[in-house]
Amino acid sequence: MKALEVMLLELKDTSEFMVDLAYSSLLYNNMEIAEEVIFLSGTMEDLSSKIQDATVDLGKSNPEEVAKVVVITKLQTSIMYIAEAAKSIADVVLRGLGEHPVIAMSIKESETTISVAKVAQNSIMKGRTFGDIRLSTISGMFVIAIKRDRTYIFGPGRGTQIEEGDVLIAKGPEEGVGYFKDLADGTETEF
């Protein structure tokens, strides 16, 4: 049951992250962020299949756990509806329909943006922890997730090491985006 709980928590966290990214992609008409949402939807499908298999196994091995199986299935279905809604929002951006006057007004009122940057081989961030570089202090950008290969690390902490190839998803003021991206791609060589 513990593995099933961990998978459900990951499913929930991923769907929440997808919603944040989807709204951000819409607000900023950002295709790159919208594509991350679409990528995450594939991850959600894979995880959902694993949860279904584990739930069936639980029901077979412990018939007295049928009530839990029903609750898990309902929860999983609800979370997947949320993820699908996030995917639909991102699809609006990917189809080029994200530039609407109401959305433009929202952007003017927003003080933060979400940005994506890939850590290059020559980046001064590579091999260092967030505690070492104090990224949010020096750029105003706060990394909310790292995409490492096909895995996401949500809410990386001070001790999380940054690796070459990591895709950093950060939130912060528009003025900090350029410096943040320059640090990641190796253009900026000093903190």
C-alpha positions as a Markdown table, in Angstrom:
| # | Residue | x | y | z |
|---|---|---|---|---|
| 1 | Met | 0.0 | 0.0 | 0.0 |
| 2 | Lys | 2.9 | 2.4 | 0.7 |
| 3 | Ala | 4.1 | 2.3 | -2.9 |
| 4 | Leu | 0.6 | 3.1 | -4.1 |
| 5 | Glu | 0.4 | 6.0 | -1.7 |
| 6 | Val | 3.7 | 7.4 | -3.1 |
| 7 | Met | 2.5 | 7.1 | -6.7 |
| 8 | Leu | -0.8 | 8.8 | -5.8 |
| 9 | Leu | 1.0 | 11.7 | -4.2 |
| 10 | Glu | 3.3 | 12.0 | -7.2 |
| 11 | Leu | 0.2 | 12.0 | -9.5 |
| 12 | Lys | -1.4 | 14.7 | -7.4 |
| 13 | Asp | 1.8 | 16.9 | -7.2 |
| 14 | Thr | 2.3 | 16.5 | -11.0 |
| 15 | Ser | -1.2 | 17.5 | -11.8 |
| 16 | Glu | -0.9 | 20.6 | -9.6 |
| 17 | Phe | 2.3 | 21.5 | -11.3 |
| 18 | Met | 0.7 | 21.0 | -14.7 |
| 19 | Val | -2.1 | 23.5 | -13.8 |
| 20 | Asp | 0.5 | 26.1 | -12.7 |
| 21 | Leu | 2.4 | 25.7 | -15.9 |
| 22 | Ala | -0.7 | 25.6 | -18.1 |
| 23 | Tyr | -2.0 | 28.9 | -16.7 |
| 24 | Ser | 1.5 | 30.4 | -17.0 |
| 25 | Ser | 1.8 | 29.3 | -20.6 |
| 26 | Leu | -1.5 | 30.9 | -21.3 |
| 27 | Leu | -0.8 | 34.1 | -19.4 |
| 28 | Tyr | 2.5 | 34.6 | -21.1 |
| 29 | Asn | 1.6 | 32.9 | -24.4 |
| 30 | Asn | 4.7 | 30.7 | -23.9 |
| 31 | Met | 5.0 | 27.7 | -26.2 |
| 32 | Glu | 8.0 | 26.2 | -24.3 |
| 33 | Ile | 6.0 | 26.0 | -21.1 |
| 34 | Ala | 3.0 | 24.7 | -22.9 |
| 35 | Glu | 5.1 | 21.9 | -24.3 |
| 36 | Glu | 6.2 | 21.0 | -20.8 |
| 37 | Val | 2.6 | 20.5 | -19.9 |
| 38 | Ile | 2.1 | 18.2 | -22.8 |
| 39 | Phe | 5.2 | 16.3 | -21.9 |
| 40 | Leu | 3.9 | 15.9 | -18.3 |
| 41 | Ser | 0.6 | 14.6 | -19.5 |
| 42 | Gly | 2.5 | 11.6 | -21.0 |
| 43 | Thr | 4.2 | 11.1 | -17.6 |
| 44 | Met | 0.8 | 11.2 | -15.9 |
| 45 | Glu | -0.6 | 8.5 | -18.3 |
| 46 | Asp | 2.4 | 6.2 | -17.4 |
| 47 | Leu | 2.0 | 6.8 | -13.7 |
| 48 | Ser | -1.8 | 6.4 | -13.9 |
| 49 | Ser | -1.3 | 3.0 | -15.6 |
| 50 | Lys | 1.0 | 1.9 | -12.8 |
| 51 | Ile | -1.5 | 3.0 | -10.2 |
| 52 | Gln | -4.2 | 1.0 | -12.0 |
| 53 | Asp | -2.1 | -2.1 | -12.0 |
| 54 | Ala | -1.2 | -1.7 | -8.3 |
| 55 | Thr | -4.8 | -1.1 | -7.4 |
| 56 | Val | -5.9 | -4.3 | -9.2 |
| 57 | Asp | -3.2 | -6.2 | -7.5 |
| 58 | Leu | -4.3 | -4.8 | -4.1 |
| 59 | Gly | -7.9 | -5.8 | -4.8 |
| 60 | Lys | -6.9 | -9.4 | -5.9 |
| 61 | Ser | -4.5 | -10.0 | -3.0 |
| 62 | Asn | -6.7 | -8.4 | -0.3 |
| 63 | Pro | -10.4 | -8.6 | -1.1 |
| 64 | Glu | -11.2 | -6.9 | 2.2 |
| 65 | Glu | -9.5 | -3.8 | 0.8 |
| 66 | Val | -12.2 | -3.3 | -1.9 |
| 67 | Ala | -13.4 | 0.0 | -0.3 |
| 68 | Lys | -9.8 | 1.4 | -0.5 |
| 69 | Val | -9.6 | 0.2 | -4.2 |
| 70 | Val | -12.8 | 2.2 | -5.0 |
| 71 | Val | -11.5 | 5.3 | -3.3 |
| 72 | Ile | -8.1 | 5.1 | -5.0 |
| 73 | Thr | -9.7 | 4.7 | -8.4 |
| 74 | Lys | -12.0 | 7.7 | -7.9 |
| 75 | Leu | -9.1 | 9.8 | -6.7 |
| 76 | Gln | -7.0 | 8.8 | -9.6 |
| 77 | Thr | -9.7 | 9.5 | -12.1 |
| 78 | Ser | -10.3 | 13.0 | -10.6 |
| 79 | Ile | -6.6 | 13.8 | -10.7 |
| 80 | Met | -6.4 | 12.7 | -14.3 |
| 81 | Tyr | -9.4 | 15.1 | -15.2 |
| 82 | Ile | -7.4 | 17.9 | -13.7 |
| 83 | Ala | -4.3 | 17.0 | -15.7 |
| 84 | Glu | -6.4 | 16.7 | -18.8 |
| 85 | Ala | -7.8 | 20.2 | -18.2 |
| 86 | Ala | -4.3 | 21.6 | -17.8 |
| 87 | Lys | -3.3 | 19.9 | -21.1 |
| 88 | Ser | -6.3 | 21.5 | -22.8 |
| 89 | Ile | -5.2 | 25.0 | -21.6 |
| 90 | Ala | -1.7 | 24.4 | -22.9 |
| 91 | Asp | -3.2 | 23.2 | -26.2 |
| 92 | Val | -4.8 | 26.6 | -26.6 |
| 93 | Val | -1.3 | 28.1 | -26.5 |
| 94 | Leu | 0.2 | 25.5 | -28.9 |
| 95 | Arg | -2.5 | 26.1 | -31.4 |
| 96 | Gly | -1.7 | 29.9 | -31.4 |
| 97 | Leu | -5.0 | 30.9 | -29.7 |
| 98 | Gly | -3.4 | 32.3 | -26.5 |
| 99 | Glu | -3.3 | 36.0 | -27.5 |
| 100 | His | -6.6 | 37.3 | -26.3 |
| 101 | Pro | -7.3 | 40.8 | -25.0 |
| 102 | Val | -8.4 | 39.6 | -21.5 |
| 103 | Ile | -5.2 | 37.5 | -21.2 |
| 104 | Ala | -3.1 | 40.5 | -22.3 |
| 105 | Met | -4.8 | 42.6 | -19.5 |
| 106 | Ser | -3.9 | 39.8 | -17.0 |
| 107 | Ile | -0.2 | 39.9 | -18.1 |
| 108 | Lys | 0.0 | 43.6 | -17.5 |
| 109 | Glu | -1.2 | 43.1 | -14.0 |
| 110 | Ser | 1.2 | 40.2 | -13.2 |
| 111 | Glu | 4.4 | 40.8 | -11.4 |
| 112 | Thr | 5.9 | 37.4 | -12.0 |
| 113 | Thr | 6.7 | 35.2 | -14.9 |
| 114 | Ile | 7.7 | 31.5 | -15.3 |
| 115 | Ser | 10.8 | 30.8 | -17.4 |
| 116 | Val | 12.6 | 27.6 | -18.5 |
| 117 | Ala | 16.3 | 27.3 | -18.9 |
| 118 | Lys | 18.6 | 24.4 | -19.7 |
| 119 | Val | 21.9 | 24.0 | -17.8 |
| 120 | Ala | 24.8 | 23.9 | -20.3 |
| 121 | Gln | 28.1 | 22.1 | -20.0 |
| 122 | Asn | 29.9 | 25.4 | -19.4 |
| 123 | Ser | 27.3 | 26.9 | -17.0 |
| 124 | Ile | 28.7 | 28.1 | -13.7 |
| 125 | Met | 25.6 | 26.6 | -12.1 |
| 126 | Lys | 26.6 | 23.0 | -13.1 |
| 127 | Gly | 27.7 | 20.9 | -10.1 |
| 128 | Arg | 26.7 | 23.4 | -7.5 |
| 129 | Thr | 23.7 | 23.4 | -5.1 |
| 130 | Phe | 21.0 | 26.0 | -4.9 |
| 131 | Gly | 22.3 | 26.8 | -1.5 |
| 132 | Asp | 25.7 | 27.5 | -3.0 |
| 133 | Ile | 24.5 | 29.9 | -5.7 |
| 134 | Arg | 21.5 | 31.5 | -3.9 |
| 135 | Leu | 19.8 | 31.9 | -7.3 |
| 136 | Ser | 16.6 | 33.6 | -5.9 |
| 137 | Thr | 18.7 | 36.2 | -4.1 |
| 138 | Ile | 20.9 | 37.1 | -7.1 |
| 139 | Ser | 18.3 | 36.9 | -9.9 |
| 140 | Gly | 15.0 | 37.0 | -8.2 |
| 141 | Met | 14.1 | 33.7 | -9.9 |
| 142 | Phe | 13.0 | 30.8 | -7.7 |
| 143 | Val | 13.3 | 27.3 | -9.2 |
| 144 | Ile | 10.0 | 25.5 | -8.7 |
| 145 | Ala | 11.0 | 22.3 | -10.5 |
| 146 | Ile | 13.9 | 20.6 | -12.3 |
| 147 | Lys | 13.3 | 18.3 | -15.3 |
| 148 | Arg | 16.2 | 15.8 | -15.3 |
| 149 | Asp | 15.9 | 13.4 | -18.2 |
| 150 | Arg | 12.3 | 12.2 | -17.9 |
| 151 | Thr | 12.0 | 12.9 | -14.2 |
| 152 | Tyr | 10.8 | 16.0 | -12.4 |
| 153 | Ile | 12.1 | 17.2 | -9.1 |
| 154 | Phe | 9.4 | 19.4 | -7.5 |
| 155 | Gly | 10.5 | 22.2 | -5.1 |
| 156 | Pro | 14.2 | 21.5 | -5.1 |
| 157 | Gly | 15.9 | 22.5 | -1.9 |
| 158 | Arg | 19.1 | 24.3 | -0.9 |
| 159 | Gly | 21.0 | 20.9 | -1.0 |
| 160 | Thr | 19.8 | 20.0 | -4.5 |
| 161 | Gln | 22.7 | 19.8 | -6.9 |
| 162 | Ile | 22.3 | 21.3 | -10.4 |
| 163 | Glu | 23.5 | 19.0 | -13.2 |
| 164 | Glu | 24.4 | 19.6 | -16.9 |
| 165 | Gly | 21.3 | 19.1 | -19.0 |
| 166 | Asp | 18.9 | 19.9 | -16.2 |
| 167 | Val | 15.9 | 22.0 | -17.3 |
| 168 | Leu | 15.2 | 24.5 | -14.6 |
| 169 | Ile | 11.6 | 25.9 | -14.4 |
| 170 | Ala | 11.7 | 29.1 | -12.4 |
| 171 | Lys | 9.3 | 31.8 | -11.3 |
| 172 | Gly | 10.2 | 35.4 | -10.7 |
| 173 | Pro | 10.2 | 39.0 | -12.0 |
| 174 | Glu | 10.5 | 39.6 | -15.7 |
| 175 | Glu | 13.8 | 41.5 | -15.1 |
| 176 | Gly | 15.5 | 38.4 | -13.7 |
| 177 | Val | 14.7 | 36.1 | -16.7 |
| 178 | Gly | 17.6 | 37.2 | -18.9 |
| 179 | Tyr | 20.3 | 36.8 | -16.2 |
| 180 | Phe | 18.8 | 33.4 | -15.1 |
| 181 | Lys | 18.9 | 32.1 | -18.7 |
| 182 | Asp | 22.4 | 33.5 | -19.2 |
| 183 | Leu | 23.6 | 31.7 | -16.0 |
| 184 | Ala | 22.1 | 28.4 | -17.2 |
| 185 | Asp | 23.4 | 28.6 | -20.8 |
| 186 | Gly | 26.9 | 29.7 | -19.8 |
| 187 | Thr | 26.7 | 33.2 | -21.3 |
| 188 | Glu | 27.0 | 34.7 | -17.8 |
| 189 | Thr | 30.2 | 33.6 | -16.1 |
| 190 | Glu | 29.9 | 35.4 | -12.7 |
| 191 | Phe | 27.3 | 35.4 | -9.9 |
